[in-house]
């Protein structure tokens, strides 16, 4: 067996110790397995977990695959705190990469995949990774709990504990993202484009109250940069009165890929994932100093059939504008009046410190 392949054939009907006796649907809960990782700090290690539906007649609904809340938050010392302190930076060492059933592959967004149907006798493959930012000492390890949420016919949560160790660190491995360029946020403009609103709803956020922190571009080899989630500024978008939430915190769900950043000041990250307060998860977006255009083929309710957002490259004054936009066609916003089917865009003006 390959070292990066860990097969857990969790037979749903055969887990007598986990199934509740009595009438009604079988209830499943508890830790069913442990997966161990060994790597070097700042070097990703991956494993594949396989879960089998051993029922020969009924499909099994998997409502969600994600980490138990709070168990994947680590401070700069690599310790999981009891509570999250306001203004402090926390790191997520473990990641749900993707979930596969047959020919259906879903990329995780913000470490979550929802709604998979496991056919009778079928296997669900969950790819997870571990990228610690600090070493582990002596017999200590980092750990988190992967939840497999079952919602019919069998109900409950199976947990797989993930344990990671890193005895050494790669050169330049730090919790601050290493060397790079840091930018202050000087302005943020948001746009909601939906036909039922009549025209685009444009909001200039008050950066003094709606933004905290800076954006840092971490330098990597080959003249490229990337952005880590902990180096993304906290941007809070107020919601209208009567909304279930009073505000959305727009944050980077996972680190970006690497992008060239040369003398021309042009910067484009592809395949970026953002999260709005862990409620709205948007993936496969473009964050760029160039132009982002979304038309009605992707967002059927966009005003006028199309909308564009224009950024600007880094100039001699140390200023640039990054833009990002997303079609609002994913749950739970896809069915919200005057939102679903529209476009949300954001323009972030930055100045180099």
C-alpha positions in Angstrom: 0.0 0.0 0.0 1.3 3.5 -0.9 2.2 5.6 2.0 -0.1 8.4 0.8 -3.1 6.1 0.5 -5.0 5.2 3.6 -8.0 3.0 3.0 -10.7 2.8 5.6 -13.5 0.5 4.5 -16.1 1.6 7.0 -18.9 -0.9 6.6 -22.1 0.9 7.6 -24.1 -2.2 8.5 -21.2 -4.0 10.2 -20.3 -1.3 12.7 -22.3 -2.9 15.5 -20.5 -0.9 18.2 -21.6 2.3 16.6 -25.2 1.5 15.6 -28.0 2.1 18.2 -30.3 -0.7 18.8 -34.1 -0.3 18.7 -36.6 1.0 16.1 -36.1 3.7 13.6 -33.1 4.5 11.4 -29.7 3.2 12.6 -27.8 5.9 14.5 -24.1 6.2 14.0 -21.6 8.3 16.0 -18.1 8.3 17.3 -14.5 8.0 16.1 -14.1 5.1 13.8 -10.5 5.4 12.7 -7.2 7.4 13.0 -5.1 8.6 10.1 -1.5 9.5 10.8 0.6 12.0 8.8 4.4 12.6 8.9 5.9 15.5 7.0 8.2 18.5 7.2 6.7 21.8 8.3 5.4 23.8 5.3 5.5 20.7 3.1 2.1 19.2 2.3 1.3 15.5 3.0 -1.8 13.9 1.6 -3.9 10.8 2.4 -6.9 9.3 0.8 -9.7 8.0 3.0 -12.2 5.6 1.5 -15.7 5.0 2.9 -17.8 2.1 1.6 -21.6 1.7 1.7 -21.9 -2.0 2.3 -25.6 -2.0 1.9 -26.5 -3.9 -1.2 -29.9 -2.3 -1.7 -30.1 1.3 -0.5 -28.0 4.4 -1.4 -26.7 6.4 1.5 -26.9 10.2 1.6 -23.8 12.0 2.9 -25.0 15.5 3.9 -21.5 16.9 4.5 -17.8 16.2 4.9 -16.0 18.7 7.0 -13.9 19.2 10.1 -15.4 19.3 13.6 -15.9 23.0 14.4 -12.8 24.6 16.0 -10.6 21.5 15.9 -8.6 22.7 12.9 -7.6 26.1 14.4 -4.0 26.5 15.6 -2.1 29.5 16.9 1.4 30.5 15.8 2.9 28.1 18.3 0.9 25.2 16.8 -1.5 24.9 19.7 -5.2 24.6 19.4 -6.6 27.3 21.7 -9.7 26.8 23.8 -11.2 30.1 22.5 -10.6 32.3 19.5 -9.4 35.8 20.6 -10.5 38.8 18.7 -7.7 40.1 16.4 -5.5 37.0 16.7 -4.4 35.0 13.7 -5.2 31.3 13.5 -3.9 28.7 11.1 -5.6 25.7 9.6 -3.0 22.9 9.2 -5.4 20.3 7.8 -7.5 20.6 4.6 -10.3 18.7 2.8 -9.1 18.7 -0.8 -11.9 16.8 -2.6 -14.5 14.1 -2.4 -15.2 11.6 -5.1 -18.0 9.1 -5.7 -17.8 7.3 -9.0 -17.4 9.9 -11.7 -18.6 12.7 -9.5 -15.8 14.8 -8.1 -16.4 17.8 -5.8 -13.6 20.2 -4.8 -13.9 21.3 -1.2 -14.6 24.9 -0.5 -13.6 26.2 2.9 -12.8 22.6 3.9 -16.4 21.4 3.1 -18.2 19.3 0.6 -21.9 18.8 0.8 -24.5 16.4 -0.7 -23.0 13.2 -2.0 -25.0 10.1 -2.7 -23.2 6.8 -2.1 -24.8 4.0 -4.1 -25.3 0.5 -2.8 -21.8 -1.1 -2.6 -20.2 2.2 -3.6 -17.1 3.9 -2.3 -16.6 7.6 -1.4 -13.0 8.8 -1.6 -12.0 11.8 0.6 -8.6 13.4 -0.1 -7.2 15.3 2.9 -3.9 17.0 3.5 -1.7 18.2 6.3 0.6 21.3 6.0 1.8 22.3 9.4 3.4 25.7 9.9 5.5 24.7 12.9 7.3 21.6 14.0 5.9 19.2 16.6 8.1 18.4 19.6 8.8 15.0 21.3 5.7 12.9 21.3 3.2 15.8 20.5 1.2 15.9 17.4 -1.4 18.2 15.7 -4.9 16.7 15.3 -8.3 17.4 14.1 -11.5 15.4 13.5 -13.1 14.8 10.1 -16.9 14.6 10.3 -18.8 12.4 7.8 -22.4 13.5 8.3 -25.0 10.8 7.3 -28.6 11.8 6.7 -30.5 8.7 5.5 -31.2 5.9 5.7 -28.5 5.7 8.3 -28.1 8.8 10.5 -25.4 10.4 12.6 -21.8 11.5 12.4 -18.7 9.3 11.8 -15.5 10.9 12.8 -12.0 10.1 11.6 -9.2 11.6 13.7 -6.3 13.0 11.7 -2.9 13.2 13.5 0.1 15.0 12.1 3.7 15.2 13.1 6.6 17.3 11.6 9.9 16.8 13.3 11.7 19.3 11.0 10.8 22.4 9.0 11.5 23.4 5.4 13.9 26.4 4.9 12.0 29.7 5.4 9.0 28.1 6.9 7.3 30.6 9.2 3.8 31.4 10.5 3.9 34.9 9.0 4.1 33.6 5.4 7.8 34.4 5.0 9.2 37.4 3.2 6.9 39.4 1.0 5.2 42.6 0.3 2.6 44.1 2.6 -0.3 46.4 1.6 -2.7 48.6 3.5 -6.4 48.6 2.4 -7.3 52.2 1.5 -10.8 51.5 0.0 -13.3 48.7 -0.6 -16.2 49.0 -3.0 -18.8 46.2 -3.3 -21.4 45.8 -6.0 -24.6 43.6 -6.1 -26.0 43.3 -9.6 -29.5 41.8 -9.8 -32.3 42.7 -12.2 -34.9 42.7 -9.4 -33.1 45.6 -7.7 -33.5 47.7 -10.9 -29.9 48.8 -10.9 -26.6 47.8 -9.4 -26.3 48.3 -5.6 -22.9 49.9 -5.0 -21.5 50.3 -1.5 -18.3 52.0 -0.4 -17.3 50.4 2.9 -15.9 52.5 5.7 -12.4 51.0 5.9 -12.0 52.4 9.4 -14.8 50.2 10.7 -15.3 47.5 8.1 -11.6 46.5 7.4 -8.9 45.3 9.7 -5.5 43.9 9.0 -3.4 44.1 5.8 -2.8 42.0 2.7 0.5 40.3 2.4 1.9 38.7 -0.7 4.2 35.9 0.3 7.2 35.5 -2.1 8.0 32.1 -3.6 10.6 30.9 -6.1 10.6 32.1 -9.6 9.4 35.7 -9.0 6.0 34.5 -8.0 3.7 35.3 -5.0 0.8 33.8 -3.2 -1.7 34.9 -0.5 -2.2 32.8 2.7 -5.6 33.0 4.4 -4.0 34.5 7.5 -2.5 37.2 5.4 -5.8 38.4 3.9 -7.5 41.4 5.5 -10.7 41.0 7.5 -13.4 42.7 5.4 -16.9 42.9 6.9 -19.8 43.5 4.6 -23.0 44.8 6.4 -26.3 43.1 5.5 -29.7 44.7 5.2 -32.0 44.8 8.2 -34.1 41.7 8.6 -31.4 39.4 7.2 -30.5 36.2 9.2 -27.0 37.6 9.7 -26.1 41.2 10.4 -22.9 41.0 8.4 -20.7 38.8 6.3 -17.0 38.5 6.9 -15.4 38.1 3.5 -12.3 36.0 3.9 -9.9 33.9 1.8 -11.0 30.2 2.3 -7.7 28.7 1.4 -4.3 29.9 0.1 -4.1 31.0 -3.5 -2.0 29.4 -6.1 1.2 31.0 -7.2 1.2 33.9 -9.6 3.9 36.0 -11.4 4.4 39.5 -10.0 6.9 41.4 -12.0 7.9 44.9 -12.9 4.7 45.5 -14.9 2.8 45.3 -11.6 0.2 42.9 -13.0 -1.1 40.2 -10.7 -3.7 37.5 -11.4 -4.7 34.6 -9.1 -6.9 31.9 -10.7 -9.0 29.3 -8.9 -9.4 31.4 -5.7 -11.9 30.4 -3.0 -13.7 32.9 -0.7 -16.0 32.4 2.2 -18.7 34.7 3.6 -18.8 34.0 7.4 -18.6 30.2 6.5 -22.1 30.5 5.2 -21.6 31.4 1.5 -18.7 29.6 -0.1 -17.6 30.7 -3.6 -14.8 29.0 -5.5 -12.9 29.0 -8.8 -12.8 32.8 -8.9 -10.3 35.2 -10.4 -8.5 37.8 -8.2 -6.7 40.2 -10.4 -5.4 43.7 -11.2 -7.0 43.2 -14.6 -10.6 42.8 -15.6 -13.3 40.3 -14.5 -16.4 40.0 -16.6 -19.5 37.9 -15.8 -22.5 37.6 -18.2 -25.9 36.1 -18.1 -24.6 32.7 -19.2 -23.2 32.4 -15.6 -25.5 34.8 -13.7 -28.9 34.9 -15.4 -30.1 37.8 -13.3 -27.2 40.2 -13.8 -28.3 43.7 -14.7 -28.0 44.4 -18.4 -26.8 40.9 -19.2 -23.2 41.6 -18.2 -21.0 43.4 -15.7 -17.3 44.1 -15.6 -14.9 45.0 -12.8 -11.6 46.8 -13.6 -8.5 46.6 -11.5 -5.2 48.4 -11.9 -1.6 47.1 -11.7 0.9 48.3 -9.0 2.1 51.7 -10.0 5.2 53.8 -9.0 3.3 55.2 -6.0 2.9 51.7 -4.6 -0.9 51.6 -5.3 -2.9 48.9 -7.0 -6.5 47.7 -7.2 -7.5 44.0 -7.0 -11.0 43.0 -8.2 -13.0 39.7 -7.8 -16.5 38.8 -8.7 -18.8 35.8 -8.4 -22.1 34.6 -9.8 -24.5 34.1 -6.9 -25.7 30.7 -8.1 -24.7 28.4 -5.2 -26.6 27.4 -2.0 -27.7 29.1 0.2 -27.8 32.4 -1.8 -29.1 30.9 -5.1 -32.7 31.1 -3.9 -32.6 34.4 -2.0 -34.8 37.1 -3.5 -32.9 39.9 -5.3 -29.7 38.0 -4.8 -29.8 34.5 -6.3 -28.7 34.5 -9.9 -27.0 37.9 -9.6 -23.4 38.9 -9.3 -21.4 40.1 -6.3 -18.2 41.9 -7.0 -15.5 43.6 -4.9 -12.8 46.2 -5.6 -10.0 46.5 -3.1 -7.6 49.4 -3.4 -4.2 48.9 -1.8 -1.1 50.9 -1.0 2.2 49.3 -0.3 3.6 49.8 3.2 
